[in-house]
């Protein structure tokens, strides 16, 4: 986990869309998506519920 992944996560939660979050972070959408997926894999949990059109339905709370 690094600061950039955390920045992308906060931005995605605020924007609600991968495309807009990527624009705000000045990266491509696939880059942002891959970094979020990498962080989720490292943590062993899904942080966001994905919907069609690469929108984020809601952040998912950590278990327990």
MOPAC internal coordinates of N, CA, C and O (Angstrom, degrees):
PM7 1SCF
backbone

  N    0.0000 0     0.00 0     0.00 0    0    0    0
  C    1.4494 1     0.00 0     0.00 0    1    0    0
  C    1.5323 1   107.64 1     0.00 0    2    1    0
  O    1.2310 1   121.68 1   -41.12 1    3    2    1
  N    1.3325 1   114.40 1   138.88 1    3    2    1
  C    1.4569 1   117.79 1   177.57 1    5    3    2
  C    1.5325 1   109.78 1  -137.71 1    6    5    3
  O    1.2310 1   121.03 1    -7.38 1    7    6    5
  N    1.3018 1   115.63 1   172.62 1    7    6    5
  C    1.4653 1   120.47 1  -177.26 1    9    7    6
  C    1.5178 1   113.02 1   -61.95 1   10    9    7
  O    1.2310 1   120.11 1   143.88 1   11   10    9
  N    1.3061 1   117.40 1   -36.12 1   11   10    9
  C    1.4581 1   120.89 1  -179.83 1   13   11   10
  C    1.5295 1   110.78 1   -63.13 1   14   13   11
  O    1.2310 1   120.12 1   136.83 1   15   14   13
  N    1.3274 1   117.39 1   -43.17 1   15   14   13
  C    1.4750 1   120.47 1   177.78 1   17   15   14
  C    1.5230 1   110.78 1   -61.98 1   18   17   15
  O    1.2310 1   120.62 1   140.91 1   19   18   17
  N    1.3167 1   116.41 1   -39.09 1   19   18   17
  C    1.4649 1   119.62 1   177.79 1   21   19   18
  C    1.5275 1   111.10 1   -67.02 1   22   21   19
  O    1.2310 1   120.46 1   140.80 1   23   22   21
  N    1.3257 1   116.72 1   -39.20 1   23   22   21
  C    1.4592 1   121.12 1   177.21 1   25   23   22
  C    1.5275 1   110.38 1   -61.23 1   26   25   23
  O    1.2310 1   120.25 1   134.59 1   27   26   25
  N    1.3317 1   117.12 1   -45.41 1   27   26   25
  C    1.4633 1   121.28 1   178.95 1   29   27   26
  C    1.5276 1   110.83 1   -61.99 1   30   29   27
  O    1.2310 1   120.47 1   140.05 1   31   30   29
  N    1.3241 1   116.70 1   -39.95 1   31   30   29
  C    1.4635 1   121.33 1  -179.54 1   33   31   30
  C    1.5231 1   111.00 1   -63.82 1   34   33   31
  O    1.2310 1   120.24 1   133.84 1   35   34   33
  N    1.3176 1   117.14 1   -46.16 1   35   34   33
  C    1.4674 1   121.41 1   179.21 1   37   35   34
  C    1.5273 1   110.46 1   -63.61 1   38   37   35
  O    1.2310 1   120.66 1   137.49 1   39   38   37
  N    1.3171 1   116.34 1   -42.51 1   39   38   37
  C    1.4590 1   120.89 1  -179.96 1   41   39   38
  C    1.5276 1   111.10 1   -64.78 1   42   41   39
  O    1.2310 1   120.16 1   137.19 1   43   42   41
  N    1.3192 1   117.30 1   -42.81 1   43   42   41
  C    1.4649 1   120.84 1   178.88 1   45   43   42
  C    1.5193 1   111.18 1   -63.97 1   46   45   43
  O    1.2310 1   120.14 1   139.33 1   47   46   45
  N    1.3166 1   117.33 1   -40.67 1   47   46   45
  C    1.4654 1   120.66 1   177.58 1   49   47   46
  C    1.5279 1   110.48 1   -62.97 1   50   49   47
  O    1.2310 1   120.15 1   141.27 1   51   50   49
  N    1.3225 1   117.32 1   -38.73 1   51   50   49
  C    1.4623 1   121.52 1  -179.23 1   53   51   50
  C    1.5235 1   112.02 1   -72.62 1   54   53   51
  O    1.2310 1   120.02 1   139.23 1   55   54   53
  N    1.3274 1   117.56 1   -40.77 1   55   54   53
  C    1.4656 1   121.56 1  -175.11 1   57   55   54
  C    1.5234 1   112.97 1   -84.03 1   58   57   55
  O    1.2310 1   120.18 1   144.60 1   59   58   57
  N    1.3187 1   117.26 1   -35.40 1   59   58   57
  C    1.4588 1   120.14 1   179.39 1   61   59   58
  C    1.5175 1   115.06 1    80.57 1   62   61   59
  O    1.2310 1   119.88 1  -179.79 1   63   62   61
  N    1.3174 1   117.84 1     0.21 1   63   62   61
  C    1.4598 1   122.50 1   178.39 1   65   63   62
  C    1.5237 1   109.09 1  -141.53 1   66   65   63
  O    1.2310 1   121.23 1   -42.84 1   67   66   65
  N    1.3312 1   115.26 1   137.16 1   67   66   65
  C    1.4593 1   119.30 1   178.91 1   69   67   66
  C    1.5266 1   110.98 1   -61.05 1   70   69   67
  O    1.2310 1   120.24 1   136.93 1   71   70   69
  N    1.3137 1   117.14 1   -43.07 1   71   70   69
  C    1.4696 1   120.73 1  -177.46 1   73   71   70
  C    1.5171 1   111.54 1   -60.43 1   74   73   71
  O    1.2310 1   120.35 1   130.27 1   75   74   73
  N    1.3369 1   116.94 1   -49.73 1   75   74   73
  C    1.4658 1   120.20 1  -178.70 1   77   75   74
  C    1.5206 1   111.64 1   -66.67 1   78   77   75
  O    1.2310 1   120.61 1   141.13 1   79   78   77
  N    1.3335 1   116.44 1   -38.87 1   79   78   77
  C    1.4698 1   119.62 1   178.19 1   81   79   78
  C    1.5322 1   109.98 1   -64.17 1   82   81   79
  O    1.2310 1   120.35 1   139.34 1   83   82   81
  N    1.3237 1   116.94 1   -40.66 1   83   82   81
  C    1.4672 1   120.35 1   178.89 1   85   83   82
  C    1.5230 1   110.90 1   -63.66 1   86   85   83
  O    1.2310 1   120.46 1   136.97 1   87   86   85
  N    1.3154 1   116.73 1   -43.03 1   87   86   85
  C    1.4750 1   120.07 1   177.72 1   89   87   86
  C    1.5203 1   110.51 1   -60.63 1   90   89   87
  O    1.2310 1   120.64 1   135.90 1   91   90   89
  N    1.3052 1   116.38 1   -44.10 1   91   90   89
  C    1.4623 1   120.95 1  -178.76 1   93   91   90
  C    1.5344 1   111.77 1   -64.88 1   94   93   91
  O    1.2310 1   120.69 1   147.36 1   95   94   93
  N    1.3284 1   116.29 1   -32.64 1   95   94   93
  C    1.4695 1   121.20 1   179.83 1   97   95   94
  C    1.5280 1   112.28 1   -90.42 1   98   97   95
  O    1.2310 1   120.40 1   179.18 1   99   98   97
  N    1.3255 1   116.85 1    -0.82 1   99   98   97
  C    1.4692 1   122.65 1   178.37 1  101   99   98
  C    1.5292 1   112.36 1    61.20 1  102  101   99
  O    1.2310 1   121.03 1  -137.33 1  103  102  101
  N    1.3471 1   115.63 1    42.67 1  103  102  101
  C    1.4609 1   121.87 1   174.55 1  105  103  102
  C    1.5230 1   107.90 1  -134.45 1  106  105  103
  O    1.2310 1   120.49 1   -11.46 1  107  106  105
  N    1.3308 1   116.67 1   168.54 1  107  106  105
  C    1.4618 1   119.55 1   176.27 1  109  107  106
  C    1.5299 1   109.55 1   -76.55 1  110  109  107
  O    1.2310 1   121.04 1   -21.38 1  111  110  109
  N    1.3221 1   115.61 1   158.62 1  111  110  109
  C    1.4656 1   120.26 1   179.23 1  113  111  110
  C    1.5340 1   111.40 1   -61.66 1  114  113  111
  O    1.2310 1   119.04 1   136.35 1  115  114  113
  N    1.3492 1   119.44 1   -43.65 1  115  114  113
  C    1.4640 1   118.36 1   177.97 1  117  115  114
  C    1.5335 1   113.35 1   -61.24 1  118  117  115
  O    1.2310 1   120.18 1   145.72 1  119  118  117
  N    1.3333 1   117.26 1   -34.28 1  119  118  117
  C    1.4627 1   120.80 1   177.61 1  121  119  118
  C    1.5185 1   110.72 1   -64.57 1  122  121  119
  O    1.2310 1   120.68 1   132.64 1  123  122  121
  N    1.3223 1   116.31 1   -47.36 1  123  122  121
  C    1.4656 1   120.49 1   179.69 1  125  123  122
  C    1.5172 1   110.51 1   -62.34 1  126  125  123
  O    1.2310 1   120.54 1   134.08 1  127  126  125
  N    1.3165 1   116.57 1   -45.92 1  127  126  125
  C    1.4631 1   121.65 1  -179.32 1  129  127  126
  C    1.5270 1   110.99 1   -60.33 1  130  129  127
  O    1.2310 1   120.39 1   136.86 1  131  130  129
  N    1.3235 1   116.86 1   -43.14 1  131  130  129
  C    1.4629 1   120.66 1  -179.90 1  133  131  130
  C    1.5273 1   111.33 1   -65.24 1  134  133  131
  O    1.2310 1   120.20 1   140.30 1  135  134  133
  N    1.3188 1   117.22 1   -39.70 1  135  134  133
  C    1.4670 1   120.39 1   179.97 1  137  135  134
  C    1.5287 1   111.43 1   -67.86 1  138  137  135
  O    1.2310 1   120.61 1   141.42 1  139  138  137
  N    1.3359 1   116.44 1   -38.58 1  139  138  137
  C    1.4722 1   120.15 1   176.66 1  141  139  138
  C    1.5277 1   109.37 1   -64.86 1  142  141  139
  O    1.2310 1   120.35 1   135.27 1  143  142  141
  N    1.3333 1   116.94 1   -44.73 1  143  142  141
  C    1.4708 1   121.10 1   179.04 1  145  143  142
  C    1.5290 1   110.77 1   -61.99 1  146  145  143
  O    1.2310 1   120.35 1   140.27 1  147  146  145
  N    1.3290 1   116.93 1   -39.73 1  147  146  145
  C    1.4711 1   121.16 1   178.28 1  149  147  146
  C    1.5254 1   110.60 1   -62.62 1  150  149  147
  O    1.2310 1   120.67 1   135.25 1  151  150  149
  N    1.3198 1   116.33 1   -44.75 1  151  150  149
  C    1.4646 1   120.21 1   179.18 1  153  151  150
  C    1.5258 1   110.45 1   -63.79 1  154  153  151
  O    1.2310 1   120.21 1   136.01 1  155  154  153
  N    1.3315 1   117.19 1   -43.99 1  155  154  153
  C    1.4659 1   120.45 1   178.07 1  157  155  154
  C    1.5265 1   110.55 1   -59.63 1  158  157  155
  O    1.2310 1   120.41 1   138.96 1  159  158  157
  N    1.3294 1   116.82 1   -41.04 1  159  158  157
  C    1.4580 1   121.05 1   178.94 1  161  159  158
  C    1.5279 1   110.98 1   -64.47 1  162  161  159
  O    1.2310 1   120.46 1   137.14 1  163  162  161
  N    1.3293 1   116.73 1   -42.86 1  163  162  161
  C    1.4757 1   120.97 1   178.71 1  165  163  162
  C    1.5204 1   111.52 1   -62.13 1  166  165  163
  O    1.2310 1   120.83 1   140.46 1  167  166  165
  N    1.3308 1   116.01 1   -39.54 1  167  166  165
  C    1.4659 1   120.55 1  -178.33 1  169  167  166
  C    1.5221 1   112.41 1   -81.40 1  170  169  167
  O    1.2310 1   120.57 1   160.47 1  171  170  169
  N    1.3262 1   116.52 1   -19.53 1  171  170  169
  C    1.4606 1   120.70 1  -179.14 1  173  171  170
  C    1.5138 1   113.41 1    75.13 1  174  173  171
  O    1.2310 1   120.63 1  -154.05 1  175  174  173
  N    1.3325 1   116.41 1    25.95 1  175  174  173
  C    1.4639 1   119.97 1   177.36 1  177  175  174
  C    1.5187 1   110.59 1  -151.98 1  178  177  175
  O    1.2310 1   121.49 1   -23.30 1  179  178  177
  N    1.3123 1   114.76 1   156.70 1  179  178  177
  C    1.4587 1   120.70 1   179.21 1  181  179  178
  C    1.5209 1   108.59 1   -88.77 1  182  181  179
  O    1.2310 1   120.51 1   -57.36 1  183  182  181
  N    1.3222 1   116.62 1   122.64 1  183  182  181
  C    1.4643 1   121.31 1  -178.19 1  185  183  182
  C    1.5204 1   112.26 1   -85.45 1  186  185  183
  O    1.2310 1   120.51 1   148.85 1  187  186  185
  N    1.3353 1   116.63 1   -31.15 1  187  186  185
  C    1.4525 1   121.67 1  -175.64 1  189  187  186
  C    1.5152 1   110.83 1  -130.43 1  190  189  187
  O    1.2310 1   120.99 1   -36.83 1  191  190  189
  N    1.3283 1   115.72 1   143.17 1  191  190  189
  C    1.4521 1   121.37 1   173.16 1  193  191  190
  C    1.5215 1   106.76 1   -91.08 1  194  193  191
  O    1.2310 1   120.62 1   -60.89 1  195  194  193
  N    1.3123 1   116.41 1   119.11 1  195  194  193
  C    1.4634 1   120.42 1  -177.48 1  197  195  194
  C    1.5129 1   110.69 1   -89.95 1  198  197  195
  O    1.2310 1   121.16 1   -37.57 1  199  198  197
  N    1.3296 1   115.38 1   142.43 1  199  198  197
  C    1.4596 1   122.70 1   175.59 1  201  199  198
  C    1.5233 1   107.92 1  -117.86 1  202  201  199
  O    1.2310 1   120.40 1    -6.62 1  203  202  201
  N    1.3050 1   116.84 1   173.38 1  203  202  201
  C    1.4635 1   120.29 1   175.82 1  205  203  202
  C    1.5229 1   109.31 1   -59.85 1  206  205  203
  O    1.2310 1   120.53 1   -21.89 1  207  206  205
  N    1.2973 1   116.59 1   158.11 1  207  206  205
  C    1.4740 1   123.50 1  -179.94 1  209  207  206
  C    1.5258 1   111.94 1    67.39 1  210  209  207
  O    1.2310 1   120.12 1  -158.10 1  211  210  209
  N    1.3198 1   117.37 1    21.90 1  211  210  209
  C    1.4657 1   122.55 1   175.67 1  213  211  210
  C    1.5329 1   113.16 1    58.43 1  214  213  211
  O    1.2310 1   120.50 1  -148.89 1  215  214  213
  N    1.2961 1   116.65 1    31.11 1  215  214  213
  C    1.4630 1   119.67 1   173.38 1  217  215  214
  C    1.5149 1   109.36 1   -92.62 1  218  217  215
  O    1.2310 1   120.86 1   -25.03 1  219  218  217
  N    1.2809 1   115.96 1   154.97 1  219  218  217
  C    1.4583 1   121.97 1   179.12 1  221  219  218
  C    1.5156 1   107.18 1  -102.50 1  222  221  219
  O    1.2310 1   120.75 1   -59.41 1  223  222  221
  N    1.3072 1   116.17 1   120.59 1  223  222  221
  C    1.4703 1   118.76 1  -179.80 1  225  223  222
  C    1.5188 1   111.15 1   -69.81 1  226  225  223
  O    1.2310 1   121.09 1   131.76 1  227  226  225
  N    1.3185 1   115.51 1   -48.24 1  227  226  225
  C    1.4638 1   119.48 1  -179.87 1  229  227  226
  C    1.5035 1   108.49 1  -170.78 1  230  229  227
  O    1.2310 1   120.26 1   -27.43 1  231  230  229
  N    1.3068 1   117.11 1   152.57 1  231  230  229
  C    1.4560 1   118.66 1   172.19 1  233  231  230
  C    1.5339 1   108.30 1   -67.59 1  234  233  231
  O    1.2310 1   120.15 1   -37.43 1  235  234  233
  N    1.2945 1   117.31 1   142.57 1  235  234  233
  C    1.4531 1   122.02 1   178.02 1  237  235  234
  C    1.5181 1   107.89 1   -98.04 1  238  237  235
  O    1.2310 1   120.70 1   -50.80 1  239  238  237
  N    1.3241 1   116.27 1   129.20 1  239  238  237
  C    1.4666 1   120.86 1  -179.06 1  241  239  238
  C    1.5234 1   109.97 1   -71.05 1  242  241  239
  O    1.2310 1   121.39 1   -31.62 1  243  242  241
  N    1.2962 1   114.95 1   148.38 1  243  242  241
  C    1.4657 1   120.56 1   176.89 1  245  243  242
  C    1.5251 1   109.36 1   -67.06 1  246  245  243
  O    1.2310 1   120.23 1   -33.83 1  247  246  245
  N    1.3122 1   117.16 1   146.17 1  247  246  245
  C    1.4664 1   120.09 1   179.72 1  249  247  246
  C    1.5184 1   111.80 1   -64.52 1  250  249  247
  O    1.2310 1   122.08 1   -33.04 1  251  250  249
  N    1.3187 1   113.62 1   146.96 1  251  250  249
  C    1.4056 1   123.12 1   168.92 1  253  251  250
  C    1.4186 1   125.64 1    68.91 1  254  253  251
  O    1.2310 1   120.10 1   180.00 1  255  254  253

